[in-house]
Amino acid sequence: MDLDDHARYEQRLQELCYEAVAETLSTASIDGVARLATRWKVPRDLGWAIGGVDDECLDPALLAWLDAETPQLRDVVTGWAARKLQGPDDTAVRATASALA
């Protein structure tokens, strides 16, 4: 891959991120994602990728991270919420935002 082709590079990086998230979820579920979050360079990007995987059963667990003591988990849920709010099904995020308001 030509590293000067930034669009292609970003696309491939995003694909690898989605693959890492999907693999982690399939083998270790939310606990694995929490461990991954502590090692991820930019946890908010991890959250964005999780939002792209679209596994609704994760929504309650991720929403619980809003008040997590670990800053990386809060960053993950911020990225996840940002991604979900851009999609067609933002029900869980909006309902939680309304409840918190």
C-alpha positions as CSV (number, residue, x, y, z in Angstrom):
1,M,0.0,0.0,0.0
2,D,1.2,3.5,-0.9
3,L,1.5,5.4,2.4
4,D,1.3,8.6,0.5
5,D,-2.3,7.7,-0.5
6,H,-3.8,9.1,2.7
7,A,-7.4,8.2,1.8
8,R,-6.5,4.5,1.2
9,Y,-4.4,4.5,4.3
10,E,-7.2,5.8,6.5
11,Q,-9.6,3.3,4.9
12,R,-7.3,0.4,5.7
13,L,-6.7,1.6,9.2
14,Q,-10.4,1.8,9.8
15,E,-10.9,-1.7,8.4
16,L,-8.2,-3.0,10.8
17,C,-9.9,-1.3,13.7
18,Y,-13.3,-2.8,12.9
19,E,-11.6,-6.2,12.6
20,A,-10.0,-5.8,16.0
21,V,-13.2,-4.8,17.6
22,A,-15.2,-7.6,16.0
23,E,-12.6,-10.2,17.0
24,T,-12.4,-8.9,20.6
25,L,-16.2,-8.9,20.9
26,S,-16.5,-12.5,19.5
27,T,-13.9,-13.9,21.9
28,A,-14.1,-11.7,25.0
29,S,-17.3,-9.6,24.8
30,I,-17.4,-6.3,26.7
31,D,-14.7,-7.3,29.2
32,G,-12.3,-7.7,26.3
33,V,-13.3,-4.3,25.0
34,A,-12.6,-2.8,28.4
35,R,-9.1,-4.3,28.4
36,L,-8.6,-3.2,24.8
37,A,-9.6,0.3,25.8
38,T,-6.9,0.6,28.3
39,R,-4.3,-0.2,25.6
40,W,-5.8,1.7,22.7
41,K,-3.9,4.8,21.8
42,V,-7.0,6.9,21.2
43,P,-9.9,5.3,23.1
44,R,-12.5,7.6,21.5
45,D,-11.6,6.1,18.1
46,L,-12.2,2.6,19.6
47,G,-15.6,3.8,20.6
48,W,-16.3,5.0,17.1
49,A,-15.4,1.6,15.7
50,I,-17.6,-0.1,18.3
51,G,-20.5,2.1,17.1
52,G,-19.8,0.9,13.6
53,V,-20.0,-2.8,14.6
54,D,-23.6,-2.2,15.6
55,D,-24.0,-4.8,18.3
56,E,-27.1,-3.5,20.2
57,C,-26.6,-5.9,23.1
58,L,-23.5,-3.8,24.0
59,D,-25.6,-0.6,24.4
60,P,-26.4,-1.0,28.1
61,A,-22.9,-2.0,29.1
62,L,-21.4,0.9,27.1
63,L,-23.8,3.4,28.6
64,A,-22.7,2.2,32.1
65,W,-19.2,3.5,31.2
66,L,-20.5,7.1,31.2
67,D,-19.5,7.3,34.9
68,A,-16.6,4.8,34.8
69,E,-13.6,5.7,37.0
70,T,-11.3,4.8,34.1
71,P,-11.0,7.7,31.7
72,Q,-10.3,5.4,28.8
73,L,-13.8,3.8,29.2
74,R,-15.4,7.2,29.3
75,D,-13.6,8.1,26.1
76,V,-14.7,4.9,24.5
77,V,-18.4,5.6,25.3
78,T,-18.0,9.2,24.0
79,G,-16.8,7.9,20.6
80,W,-19.5,5.2,20.6
81,A,-22.2,7.8,21.3
82,A,-20.9,10.1,18.6
83,R,-21.0,7.3,16.1
84,K,-24.5,6.2,17.1
85,L,-25.9,9.7,16.9
86,Q,-24.9,9.8,13.3
87,G,-26.6,6.6,12.4
88,P,-30.3,5.9,11.7
89,D,-30.9,4.1,15.1
90,D,-29.8,6.5,17.8
91,T,-32.6,5.5,20.2
92,A,-30.5,4.2,23.1
93,V,-28.2,7.2,23.1
94,R,-31.0,9.7,22.8
95,A,-33.1,8.0,25.6
96,T,-30.1,8.0,27.9
97,A,-29.4,11.6,27.1
98,S,-33.0,12.5,27.9
99,A,-32.9,10.6,31.2
100,L,-29.6,12.4,32.2
101,A,-30.9,15.8,31.4
